[in-house]
Amino acid sequence: MSAAQLNSIEYKWGISRVWLETGKGEQFTMPSTPAPPSVDVRKLEKYEATDIDYEYVPILAEKAAAGLPSIVDNEYVEDVAIIHRSWLTKGRHVCFRIRGDSMAPIIGDDFMIAVNLDRNDPARLVGQIVLAYLWEGITVKWLTADRGQYMLVPENQNYAPVIMDSKDVRILGAVEWWFGRPPKPKKG
């Protein structure tokens, strides 16, 4: 990942560049994430979701990998999702589209996921689906643990789990929900 990309992630989302590069230190550099400057709030007025029961969650333009990790380019936000707070736990959230099929059939290609950036302690997320930073990219997998080692496990049996030493695990957040379109009907 380039220095510019790391700086952009740190500035826009408050995720520490040092933490991304080394896994050490504080994960966040800011107490809360500022609204991205590229989001045109006027687009949101037509939804009339001004009630305090809703949260505006940025949809990042980069797709998260459900397969091999993809490089994050946080240069801009694609759009904003208006999500009822009952669907979210307390914390800072972002949405990603999924690229790949390693989490199929439960999370398919081009599905949307919502990630809580404040739920990132691997010890507390064992058995849950997480967004992890791995090999200079992000990926979505089940997080499991066995004898001091964490594993990122795909749902799709055609992909192998990734075994990680506990010091190498960098969880960006917990996947709180997802949705997507059903598969297209088979012809024939």
MDTraj code that builds the backbone (N, CA, C; nanometers):
import mdtraj as md
import numpy as np

residues = "MET SER ALA ALA GLN LEU ASN SER ILE GLU TYR LYS TRP GLY ILE SER ARG VAL TRP LEU GLU THR GLY LYS GLY GLU GLN PHE THR MET PRO SER THR PRO ALA PRO PRO SER VAL ASP VAL ARG LYS LEU GLU LYS TYR GLU ALA THR ASP ILE ASP TYR GLU TYR VAL PRO ILE LEU ALA GLU LYS ALA ALA ALA GLY LEU PRO SER ILE VAL ASP ASN GLU TYR VAL GLU ASP VAL ALA ILE ILE HIS ARG SER TRP LEU THR LYS GLY ARG HIS VAL CYS PHE ARG ILE ARG GLY ASP SER MET ALA PRO ILE ILE GLY ASP ASP PHE MET ILE ALA VAL ASN LEU ASP ARG ASN ASP PRO ALA ARG LEU VAL GLY GLN ILE VAL LEU ALA TYR LEU TRP GLU GLY ILE THR VAL LYS TRP LEU THR ALA ASP ARG GLY GLN TYR MET LEU VAL PRO GLU ASN GLN ASN TYR ALA PRO VAL ILE MET ASP SER LYS ASP VAL ARG ILE LEU GLY ALA VAL GLU TRP TRP PHE GLY ARG PRO PRO LYS PRO LYS LYS GLY".split()
xyz = np.array([
    [0.0855, -0.1163, 0.0000],
    [0.0000, 0.0000, 0.0000],
    [0.0903, 0.1228, 0.0000],
    [0.0554, 0.2206, -0.0805],
    [0.1411, 0.3389, -0.0928],
    [0.1284, 0.4296, 0.0301],
    [0.2274, 0.5160, 0.0454],
    [0.2249, 0.6127, 0.1556],
    [0.1031, 0.7034, 0.1435],
    [0.0682, 0.7415, 0.0208],
    [-0.0485, 0.8279, -0.0001],
    [-0.1774, 0.7583, 0.0439],
    [-0.1895, 0.6283, 0.0132],
    [-0.3085, 0.5545, 0.0543],
    [-0.3159, 0.5438, 0.2064],
    [-0.2026, 0.5146, 0.2698],
    [-0.2005, 0.5059, 0.4158],
    [-0.2339, 0.6396, 0.4797],
    [-0.1805, 0.7474, 0.4254],
    [-0.2113, 0.8811, 0.4782],
    [-0.3590, 0.9123, 0.4617],
    [-0.4163, 0.8730, 0.3474],
    [-0.5579, 0.8980, 0.3224],
    [-0.6450, 0.8227, 0.4221],
    [-0.6112, 0.6962, 0.4481],
    [-0.6866, 0.6166, 0.5453],
    [-0.6786, 0.6809, 0.6829],
    [-0.5588, 0.7248, 0.7207],
    [-0.5423, 0.7867, 0.8524],
    [-0.6219, 0.9162, 0.8619],
    [-0.6144, 1.0000, 0.7598],
    [-0.6830, 1.1289, 0.7630],
    [-0.8346, 1.1126, 0.7580],
    [-0.8832, 1.0320, 0.6634],
    [-1.0280, 1.0235, 0.6422],
    [-1.0998, 0.9406, 0.7475],
    [-1.0350, 0.8308, 0.7951],
    [-1.1055, 0.7394, 0.8824],
    [-1.0455, 0.7295, 1.0209],
    [-0.9342, 0.7982, 1.0443],
    [-0.8763, 0.7989, 1.1773],
    [-0.8109, 0.6675, 1.2165],
    [-0.7801, 0.5818, 1.1192],
    [-0.7107, 0.4565, 1.1474],
    [-0.5613, 0.4847, 1.1373],
    [-0.4883, 0.4594, 1.2424],
    [-0.3481, 0.4941, 1.2513],
    [-0.2634, 0.4266, 1.1440],
    [-0.1826, 0.5069, 1.0782],
    [-0.0907, 0.4538, 0.9763],
    [0.0090, 0.3573, 1.0394],
    [0.0599, 0.3898, 1.1571],
    [0.1553, 0.3029, 1.2264],
    [0.0897, 0.1690, 1.2577],
    [-0.0350, 0.1714, 1.3027],
    [-0.1056, 0.0482, 1.3352],
    [-0.1246, -0.0366, 1.2098],
    [-0.1621, 0.0263, 1.0970],
    [-0.1800, -0.0479, 0.9724],
    [-0.0493, -0.1128, 0.9265],
    [0.0613, -0.0407, 0.9420],
    [0.1903, -0.0911, 0.8957],
    [0.2506, -0.1954, 0.9893],
    [0.2304, -0.1793, 1.1199],
    [0.3015, -0.2645, 1.2152],
    [0.2111, -0.3464, 1.3060],
    [0.0847, -0.3045, 1.3191],
    [-0.0042, -0.3712, 1.4135],
    [0.0197, -0.3286, 1.5568],
    [0.1022, -0.2260, 1.5782],
    [0.1362, -0.1799, 1.7131],
    [0.0781, -0.0418, 1.7386],
    [0.0558, -0.0132, 1.8671],
    [0.0054, 0.1184, 1.9051],
    [-0.1457, 0.1257, 1.8960],
    [-0.1950, 0.2470, 1.9072],
    [-0.3382, 0.2709, 1.9022],
    [-0.3905, 0.2527, 1.7599],
    [-0.5074, 0.1904, 1.7471],
    [-0.5645, 0.1700, 1.6138],
    [-0.6184, 0.3009, 1.5564],
    [-0.6757, 0.3846, 1.6402],
    [-0.7385, 0.5066, 1.5916],
    [-0.6600, 0.6289, 1.6354],
    [-0.6550, 0.7294, 1.5485],
    [-0.5845, 0.8525, 1.5792],
    [-0.6800, 0.9637, 1.6187],
    [-0.8085, 0.9457, 1.5909],
    [-0.9069, 1.0494, 1.6216],
    [-1.0201, 0.9878, 1.7028],
    [-1.0830, 1.0643, 1.7920],
    [-1.1923, 1.0101, 1.8714],
    [-1.3149, 0.9761, 1.7887],
    [-1.3364, 1.0439, 1.6770],
    [-1.4497, 1.0106, 1.5907],
    [-1.4138, 1.0447, 1.4472],
    [-1.4811, 0.9779, 1.3571],
    [-1.4528, 0.9933, 1.2156],
    [-1.5254, 1.1158, 1.1603],
    [-1.4537, 1.2074, 1.0946],
    [-1.5220, 1.3215, 1.0360],
    [-1.6019, 1.2800, 0.9134],
    [-1.7010, 1.3589, 0.8795],
    [-1.7756, 1.3309, 0.7574],
    [-1.6844, 1.3532, 0.6380],
    [-1.6791, 1.2580, 0.5474],
    [-1.5937, 1.2748, 0.4300],
    [-1.6390, 1.3951, 0.3481],
    [-1.5453, 1.4757, 0.2975],
    [-1.5832, 1.5958, 0.2254],
    [-1.6543, 1.5672, 0.0935],
    [-1.6401, 1.4463, 0.0388],
    [-1.7009, 1.4175, -0.0904],
    [-1.8488, 1.3792, -0.0799],
    [-1.9018, 1.3655, 0.0410],
    [-2.0417, 1.3294, 0.0558],
    [-2.1266, 1.4547, 0.0431],
    [-2.2163, 1.4546, -0.0536],
    [-2.3052, 1.5673, -0.0756],
    [-2.4310, 1.5447, 0.0073],
    [-2.4396, 1.6116, 0.1214],
    [-2.5507, 1.5912, 0.2137],
    [-2.6833, 1.6297, 0.1488],
    [-2.6800, 1.7183, 0.0500],
    [-2.8044, 1.7564, -0.0166],
    [-2.8718, 1.6366, -0.0831],
    [-2.7944, 1.5365, -0.1253],
    [-2.8520, 1.4158, -0.1835],
    [-2.9381, 1.3417, -0.0824],
    [-2.9063, 1.3576, 0.0455],
    [-2.9748, 1.2826, 0.1489],
    [-3.1087, 1.3442, 0.1886],
    [-3.1319, 1.4709, 0.1526],
    [-3.2531, 1.5397, 0.1956],
    [-3.3792, 1.4711, 0.1455],
    [-3.3753, 1.4118, 0.0279],
    [-3.4948, 1.3489, -0.0274],
    [-3.5407, 1.2293, 0.0557],
    [-3.4510, 1.1726, 0.1383],
    [-3.4864, 1.0570, 0.2184],
    [-3.5578, 1.0955, 0.3468],
    [-3.5456, 1.2189, 0.3877],
    [-3.6092, 1.2699, 0.5087],
    [-3.5774, 1.1824, 0.6303],
    [-3.4572, 1.1342, 0.6383],
    [-3.4161, 1.0506, 0.7509],
    [-3.3454, 1.1372, 0.8543],
    [-3.4171, 1.2362, 0.9035],
    [-3.3579, 1.3280, 0.9999],
    [-3.3814, 1.2830, 1.1432],
    [-3.4615, 1.1815, 1.1619],
    [-3.4908, 1.1288, 1.2934],
    [-3.3621, 1.0777, 1.3580],
    [-3.3510, 1.0907, 1.4885],
    [-3.2310, 1.0444, 1.5573],
    [-3.2183, 0.8929, 1.5563],
    [-3.3192, 0.8229, 1.5049],
    [-3.3148, 0.6772, 1.4990],
    [-3.2328, 0.6251, 1.3807],
    [-3.1773, 0.7152, 1.2991],
    [-3.1022, 0.6737, 1.1814],
    [-2.9582, 0.7230, 1.1880],
    [-2.8708, 0.6487, 1.1231],
    [-2.7303, 0.6861, 1.1151],
    [-2.6895, 0.6894, 0.9685],
    [-2.6129, 0.7906, 0.9321],
    [-2.5593, 0.8012, 0.7971],
    [-2.4248, 0.7297, 0.7952],
    [-2.4154, 0.6236, 0.7175],
    [-2.2948, 0.5400, 0.7144],
    [-2.2315, 0.5518, 0.5756],
    [-2.1031, 0.5934, 0.5689],
    [-2.0388, 0.6063, 0.4388],
    [-2.0191, 0.4704, 0.3722],
    [-2.0441, 0.4651, 0.2419],
    [-2.0153, 0.3464, 0.1617],
    [-1.8846, 0.3749, 0.0904],
    [-1.7810, 0.3013, 0.1270],
    [-1.6501, 0.3233, 0.0659],
    [-1.6504, 0.2679, -0.0754],
    [-1.5832, 0.3376, -0.1639],
    [-1.5828, 0.3005, -0.3051],
    [-1.5044, 0.1728, -0.3310],
    [-1.4059, 0.1428, -0.2473],
    [-1.3242, 0.0222, -0.2663],
    [-1.4026, -0.1000, -0.2208],
    [-1.3920, -0.2081, -0.2950],
    [-1.4585, -0.3314, -0.2560],
    [-1.3699, -0.4114, -0.1617],
    [-1.4311, -0.4729, -0.0619],
    [-1.3584, -0.5609, 0.0296],
    [-1.3531, -0.6992, -0.0321],
    [-1.2407, -0.7657, -0.0156],
    [-1.2221, -0.8963, -0.0775],
    [-1.2875, -1.0055, 0.0042],
    [-1.3617, -1.0900, -0.0638],
    [-1.4059, -1.2167, -0.0063],
    [-1.3347, -1.3199, -0.0923],
    [-1.2101, -1.3313, -0.0727],
    [-1.1169, -1.4100, -0.1534],
    [-0.9799, -1.3596, -0.1149],
    [-0.8972, -1.3241, -0.2116],
    [-0.7678, -1.2641, -0.1806],
    [-0.7904, -1.1207, -0.1347],
    [-0.7097, -1.0709, -0.0410],
    [-0.7283, -0.9345, 0.0082],
    [-0.7115, -0.8315, -0.1030],
    [-0.7872, -0.7230, -0.0931],
    [-0.7750, -0.6152, -0.1906],
    [-0.7152, -0.4928, -0.1231],
    [-0.6455, -0.4122, -0.2008],
    [-0.5848, -0.2898, -0.1506],
    [-0.6951, -0.1860, -0.1303],
    [-0.6893, -0.1127, -0.0198],
    [-0.7891, -0.0107, 0.0100],
    [-0.7426, 0.1227, -0.0459],
    [-0.8289, 0.1903, -0.1181],
    [-0.8001, 0.3252, -0.1632],
    [-0.9146, 0.4123, -0.1131],
    [-0.8937, 0.4774, -0.0009],
    [-0.9986, 0.5567, 0.0634],
    [-1.0030, 0.6990, 0.0116],
    [-0.9719, 0.7199, -0.1139],
    [-0.9668, 0.8549, -0.1668],
    [-1.1041, 0.9207, -0.1670],
    [-1.2099, 0.8401, -0.1803],
    [-1.3428, 0.9001, -0.1794],
    [-1.4461, 0.8009, -0.1300],
    [-1.5603, 0.8545, -0.0965],
    [-1.6753, 0.7764, -0.0524],
    [-1.7709, 0.7688, -0.1700],
    [-1.8178, 0.6488, -0.1982],
    [-1.9083, 0.6277, -0.3109],
    [-2.0461, 0.6861, -0.2860],
    [-2.0968, 0.6656, -0.1647],
    [-2.2326, 0.7086, -0.1327],
    [-2.2501, 0.6993, 0.0182],
    [-2.3709, 0.7177, 0.0643],
    [-2.4018, 0.7071, 0.2058],
    [-2.5238, 0.6181, 0.2215],
    [-2.5179, 0.5250, 0.3164],
    [-2.6329, 0.4415, 0.3504],
    [-2.7007, 0.5010, 0.4720],
    [-2.8319, 0.5061, 0.4700],
    [-2.9087, 0.5540, 0.5849],
    [-2.9633, 0.4295, 0.6537],
    [-2.9120, 0.4038, 0.7735],
    [-2.9390, 0.2770, 0.8407],
    [-3.0050, 0.3032, 0.9759],
    [-3.1102, 0.2293, 1.0029],
    [-3.1770, 0.2414, 1.1324],
    [-3.0808, 0.1941, 1.2416],
    [-3.0744, 0.2693, 1.3503],
    [-2.9791, 0.2394, 1.4583],
    [-2.9996, 0.1008, 1.5201],
    [-3.1197, 0.0461, 1.5099],
    [-3.1430, -0.0869, 1.5671],
    [-3.0622, -0.1941, 1.4933],
    [-3.0150, -0.1640, 1.3743],
    [-2.9329, -0.2590, 1.2976],
    [-2.7852, -0.2484, 1.3337],
    [-2.7482, -0.1481, 1.4121],
    [-2.6079, -0.1218, 1.4403],
    [-2.5814, -0.1226, 1.5901],
    [-2.4602, -0.1627, 1.6273],
    [-2.4182, -0.1481, 1.7656],
    [-2.3490, -0.0130, 1.7786],
    [-2.3245, 0.0291, 1.9016],
    [-2.2597, 0.1579, 1.9245],
    [-2.1199, 0.1575, 1.8625],
    [-2.0848, 0.2652, 1.7931],
    [-1.9518, 0.2769, 1.7342],
    [-1.9540, 0.3464, 1.5994],
    [-1.8367, 0.3495, 1.5374],
    [-1.8215, 0.4107, 1.4044],
    [-1.8364, 0.3018, 1.2986],
    [-1.9134, 0.3321, 1.1952],
    [-1.9446, 0.2320, 1.0934],
    [-1.9061, 0.2790, 0.9537],
    [-1.8719, 0.1833, 0.8701],
    [-1.8542, 0.2053, 0.7265],
    [-1.9160, 0.0870, 0.6542],
    [-1.9499, 0.1083, 0.5292],
    [-2.0019, 0.0011, 0.4455],
    [-1.9042, -0.0263, 0.3319],
    [-1.8980, -0.1506, 0.2901],
    [-1.8176, -0.1941, 0.1771],
    [-1.9017, -0.2856, 0.0904],
    [-1.8705, -0.2889, -0.0375],
    [-1.9232, -0.3935, -0.1242],
    [-1.8202, -0.5062, -0.1247],
    [-1.8689, -0.6275, -0.1398],
    [-1.7825, -0.7454, -0.1399],
    [-1.7441, -0.7812, -0.2828],
    [-1.6188, -0.8210, -0.2981],
    [-1.5703, -0.8712, -0.4266],
    [-1.5207, -1.0126, -0.4028],
    [-1.5792, -1.1105, -0.4683],
    [-1.5348, -1.2483, -0.4554],
    [-1.6406, -1.3381, -0.3935],
    [-1.6063, -1.4673, -0.3830],
    [-1.7055, -1.5646, -0.3373],
    [-1.6576, -1.6533, -0.2222],
    [-1.5515, -1.6136, -0.1518],
    [-1.5025, -1.7005, -0.0441],
    [-1.5992, -1.7071, 0.0739],
    [-1.6912, -1.6120, 0.0842],
    [-1.7889, -1.6160, 0.1934],
    [-1.9264, -1.6616, 0.1447],
    [-1.9339, -1.7062, 0.0196],
    [-2.0597, -1.7586, -0.0349],
    [-2.0866, -1.8959, 0.0279],
    [-2.2097, -1.9279, 0.0517],
    [-2.3278, -1.8615, 0.0003],
    [-2.3856, -1.7542, 0.0930],
    [-2.3310, -1.7355, 0.2133],
    [-2.3963, -1.6397, 0.3035],
    [-2.3705, -1.4944, 0.2647],
    [-2.2500, -1.4636, 0.2174],
    [-2.2181, -1.3292, 0.1693],
    [-2.1617, -1.3460, 0.0283],
    [-2.2348, -1.2987, -0.0693],
    [-2.1962, -1.3198, -0.2085],
    [-2.1243, -1.2014, -0.2700],
    [-2.0783, -1.2224, -0.3915],
    [-2.0123, -1.1177, -0.4684],
    [-2.1063, -0.9992, -0.4851],
    [-2.0568, -0.8801, -0.4613],
    [-2.1291, -0.7537, -0.4736],
    [-2.2319, -0.7304, -0.3626],
    [-2.2306, -0.8111, -0.2571],
    [-2.3140, -0.7833, -0.1408],
    [-2.2571, -0.6602, -0.0703],
    [-2.3380, -0.5967, 0.0115],
    [-2.2968, -0.4828, 0.0924],
    [-2.2827, -0.5308, 0.2365],
    [-2.1720, -0.4905, 0.3031],
    [-2.1543, -0.5214, 0.4447],
    [-2.1406, -0.3911, 0.5227],
    [-2.1858, -0.3934, 0.6469],
    [-2.1642, -0.2815, 0.7389],
    [-2.0674, -0.3288, 0.8461],
    [-1.9633, -0.2490, 0.8704],
    [-1.8565, -0.2862, 0.9628],
    [-1.8491, -0.1840, 1.0753],
    [-1.8439, -0.2332, 1.1986],
    [-1.8244, -0.1469, 1.3148],
    [-1.6744, -0.1387, 1.3412],
    [-1.6148, -0.0229, 1.3164],
    [-1.4706, -0.0037, 1.3322],
    [-1.4265, -0.0055, 1.4781],
    [-1.5193, 0.0161, 1.5701],
    [-1.4844, 0.0179, 1.7118],
    [-1.4871, -0.1214, 1.7749],
    [-1.5409, -0.2194, 1.7057],
    [-1.5395, -0.3589, 1.7533],
    [-1.4255, -0.4281, 1.6798],
    [-1.3040, -0.4241, 1.7370],
    [-1.1876, -0.4742, 1.6645],
    [-1.0928, -0.5578, 1.7508],
    [-1.1351, -0.5969, 1.8680],
    [-1.0522, -0.6798, 1.9555],
    [-1.0689, -0.8263, 1.9141],
    [-0.9633, -0.8888, 1.8578],
    [-0.9775, -1.0264, 1.8097],
    [-1.0278, -1.1235, 1.9161],
    [-0.9848, -1.1071, 2.0391],
    [-1.0256, -1.1987, 2.1455],
    [-1.1768, -1.1965, 2.1671],
    [-1.2399, -1.0836, 2.1416],
    [-1.3850, -1.0701, 2.1610],
    [-1.4652, -1.1027, 2.0358],
    [-1.3965, -1.1224, 1.9240],
    [-1.4673, -1.1442, 1.7979],
    [-1.4547, -1.2866, 1.7441],
    [-1.3946, -1.3747, 1.8215],
    [-1.3823, -1.5143, 1.7783],
    [-1.5228, -1.5705, 1.7536],
    [-1.5397, -1.6358, 1.6399],
    [-1.6699, -1.6915, 1.6028],
    [-1.7569, -1.5953, 1.5240],
    [-1.7046, -1.4753, 1.4955],
    [-1.7812, -1.3761, 1.4205],
    [-1.7134, -1.3473, 1.2866],
    [-1.7875, -1.2835, 1.1980],
    [-1.7327, -1.2421, 1.0688],
    [-1.6676, -1.1062, 1.0885],
    [-1.5444, -1.0926, 1.0377],
    [-1.4685, -0.9701, 1.0589],
    [-1.4132, -0.9176, 0.9262],
    [-1.3793, -0.7909, 0.9279],
    [-1.3023, -0.7276, 0.8213],
    [-1.1610, -0.7172, 0.8746],
    [-1.0668, -0.7841, 0.8084],
    [-0.9288, -0.7907, 0.8587],
    [-0.8333, -0.7294, 0.7582],
    [-0.7250, -0.6723, 0.8115],
    [-0.6161, -0.6199, 0.7297],
    [-0.5128, -0.7304, 0.7188],
    [-0.4846, -0.7719, 0.5960],
    [-0.3981, -0.8875, 0.5736],
    [-0.3219, -0.8682, 0.4438],
    [-0.1908, -0.8824, 0.4497],
    [-0.1075, -0.8742, 0.3290],
    [-0.1321, -0.7446, 0.2524],
    [-0.1385, -0.6345, 0.3249],
    [-0.1585, -0.5009, 0.2682],
    [-0.2919, -0.4856, 0.1964],
    [-0.3913, -0.5589, 0.2401],
    [-0.5254, -0.5467, 0.1845],
    [-0.6273, -0.5832, 0.2895],
    [-0.7535, -0.5766, 0.2524],
    [-0.8603, -0.6116, 0.3453],
    [-0.9338, -0.7341, 0.2936],
    [-0.9849, -0.8122, 0.3883],
    [-1.0585, -0.9328, 0.3533],
    [-1.1673, -0.9570, 0.4570],
    [-1.2713, -1.0286, 0.4169],
    [-1.3824, -1.0617, 0.5056],
    [-1.3819, -1.2125, 0.5266],
    [-1.3779, -1.2539, 0.6541],
    [-1.3740, -1.3968, 0.6877],
    [-1.4300, -1.4181, 0.8282],
    [-1.4590, -1.5456, 0.8601],
    [-1.4876, -1.5846, 0.9970],
    [-1.3566, -1.5790, 1.0750],
    [-1.3597, -1.5329, 1.1985],
    [-1.2420, -1.5339, 1.2844],
    [-1.2562, -1.6480, 1.3843],
    [-1.1573, -1.7386, 1.3844],
    [-1.1549, -1.8467, 1.4816],
    [-1.0199, -1.8430, 1.5535],
    [-1.0097, -1.9164, 1.6638],
    [-0.8838, -1.9212, 1.7395],
    [-0.8625, -2.0627, 1.7905],
    [-0.7340, -2.1018, 1.7928],
    [-0.6980, -2.2326, 1.8451],
    [-0.5553, -2.2266, 1.8977],
    [-0.5383, -2.2483, 2.0268],
    [-0.4067, -2.2536, 2.0921],
    [-0.3188, -2.1330, 2.0595],
    [-0.3706, -2.0152, 2.0777],
    [-0.2909, -1.8942, 2.0587],
    [-0.2773, -1.8478, 1.9158],
    [-0.3374, -1.9182, 1.8228],
    [-0.3321, -1.8754, 1.6835],
    [-0.4728, -1.8415, 1.6357],
    [-0.4801, -1.7360, 1.5585],
    [-0.6071, -1.6980, 1.4980],
    [-0.6108, -1.7500, 1.3557],
    [-0.7313, -1.7781, 1.3096],
    [-0.7494, -1.8179, 1.1707],
    [-0.8613, -1.7346, 1.1102],
    [-0.8402, -1.6934, 0.9859],
    [-0.9448, -1.6301, 0.9074],
    [-0.9988, -1.7388, 0.8155],
    [-1.1241, -1.7760, 0.8376],
    [-1.1805, -1.8935, 0.7723],
    [-1.2912, -1.8522, 0.6755],
    [-1.2785, -1.8929, 0.5492],
    [-1.3839, -1.8619, 0.4528],
    [-1.5046, -1.9532, 0.4731],
    [-1.6188, -1.9092, 0.4309],
    [-1.7390, -1.9926, 0.4327],
    [-1.7328, -2.0958, 0.3201],
    [-1.6806, -2.0543, 0.2058],
    [-1.6702, -2.1391, 0.0874],
    [-1.5548, -2.2377, 0.1055],
    [-1.5846, -2.3664, 0.1028],
    [-1.4854, -2.4713, 0.1260],
    [-1.3781, -2.4783, 0.0170],
    [-1.3966, -2.4090, -0.0950],
    [-1.2967, -2.4081, -0.2025],
    [-1.1773, -2.3191, -0.1703],
    [-1.1845, -2.2449, -0.0605],
    [-1.0760, -2.1560, -0.0185],
    [-1.0162, -2.2073, 0.1113],
    [-0.8878, -2.1879, 0.1269],
    [-0.8183, -2.2342, 0.2477],
    [-0.8225, -2.1267, 0.3561],
    [-0.8271, -2.1696, 0.4827],
    [-0.8166, -2.0731, 0.5929],
    [-0.6764, -2.0121, 0.5962],
    [-0.6675, -1.8946, 0.6547],
    [-0.5388, -1.8273, 0.6738],
    [-0.5063, -1.8351, 0.8219],
    [-0.3960, -1.9029, 0.8552],
    [-0.3535, -1.9155, 0.9944],
    [-0.2594, -1.7992, 1.0256],
    [-0.2859, -1.7326, 1.1381],
    [-0.2088, -1.6140, 1.1732],
    [-0.1615, -1.6235, 1.3171],
    [-0.0427, -1.5755, 1.3421],
    [0.0044, -1.5608, 1.4788],
    [-0.0745, -1.4464, 1.5413],
    [-0.1029, -1.4538, 1.6694],
    [-0.1873, -1.3532, 1.7335],
    [-0.1312, -1.2119, 1.7201],
    [0.0011, -1.1968, 1.7109],
    [0.0575, -1.0619, 1.6983],
    [0.0385, -1.0038, 1.5580],
    [0.0049, -1.0883, 1.4598],
    [-0.0127, -1.0424, 1.3222],
    [-0.1573, -1.0093, 1.2873],
    [-0.2493, -1.0404, 1.3756],
    [-0.3903, -1.0188, 1.3460],
    [-0.4247, -0.8715, 1.3638],
    [-0.4772, -0.8107, 1.2596],
    [-0.5237, -0.6725, 1.2673],
    [-0.6672, -0.6686, 1.2164],
    [-0.7575, -0.6654, 1.3089],
    [-0.8995, -0.6642, 1.2760],
    [-0.9434, -0.5186, 1.2632],
    [-0.9981, -0.4843, 1.1480],
    [-1.0474, -0.3483, 1.1276],
    [-1.1840, -0.3293, 1.1916],
    [-1.2633, -0.4361, 1.1978],
    [-1.3935, -0.4238, 1.2597],
    [-1.4765, -0.5490, 1.2419],
    [-1.5879, -0.5516, 1.3127],
    [-1.6824, -0.6632, 1.3062],
    [-1.7869, -0.6342, 1.2002],
    [-1.8175, -0.7347, 1.1199],
    [-1.9246, -0.7229, 1.0209],
    [-2.0553, -0.7404, 1.0960],
    [-2.1394, -0.6371, 1.0936],
    [-2.2629, -0.6406, 1.1716],
    [-2.3824, -0.6883, 1.0910],
    [-2.3837, -0.6603, 0.9635],
    [-2.4906, -0.7098, 0.8774],
    [-2.4470, -0.7009, 0.7327],
    [-2.5238, -0.7673, 0.6479],
    [-2.4968, -0.7646, 0.5043],
    [-2.6273, -0.7870, 0.4310],
    [-2.6276, -0.7455, 0.3067],
    [-2.7419, -0.7762, 0.2208],
    [-2.6950, -0.7750, 0.0767],
    [-2.7731, -0.8398, -0.0072],
    [-2.7405, -0.8453, -0.1483],
    [-2.8559, -0.9024, -0.2274],
    [-2.8391, -0.9007, -0.3556],
    [-2.9416, -0.9537, -0.4451],
    [-2.9284, -1.1056, -0.4540],
    [-3.0396, -1.1736, -0.4752],
    [-3.0306, -1.3183, -0.4956],
    [-2.9598, -1.3486, -0.6269],
    [-2.9070, -1.4690, -0.6407],
    [-2.8403, -1.5021, -0.7664],
    [-2.9357, -1.4994, -0.8836],
    [-2.8816, -1.4725, -1.0013],
    [-2.9648, -1.4723, -1.1208],
    [-3.0098, -1.6145, -1.1511],
    [-3.1312, -1.6296, -1.2029],
    [-3.1791, -1.7643, -1.2336],
    [-3.0912, -1.8302, -1.3410],
    [-3.0749, -1.9607, -1.3262],
    [-2.9966, -2.0355, -1.4246],
    [-3.0810, -2.0552, -1.5501],
    [-3.0156, -2.0391, -1.6631],
    [-3.0853, -2.0583, -1.7895],
    [-3.0912, -2.2070, -1.8210],
    [-3.2001, -2.2468, -1.8820],
    [-3.2056, -2.3856, -1.9251],
    [-3.3257, -2.4523, -1.8860],
])
top = md.Topology()
chain = top.add_chain()
for i, resn in enumerate(residues, 1):
    res = top.add_residue(resn, chain, resSeq=i)
    for name in ("N", "CA", "C"):
        top.add_atom(name, md.element.get_by_symbol(name[0]), res)
traj = md.Trajectory(xyz[None], top)
